[in-house]
Amino acid sequence: MIEQAASLLKGAKKPVIVAGNPARYSVDPAQLQELAESTGIPVFT
């Protein structure tokens, strides 16, 4: 899932990550944090 999101975000001009309630159960929080930090993309919950 993270790999797919990274691929989509790569082509965006002003990407943001909106991590809703389901993200808590389907994504490892450490992976989400790593993605945000490595890309500089802001995360909203």
Number of C-alpha atoms within 10 A of each C-alpha: 7 12 9 8 11 13 10 11 16 11 9 9 7 9 15 14 15 11 13 10 9 8 13 11 9 9 13 11 12 9 11 17 12 11 19 16 12 9 13 11 14 13 15 9 8
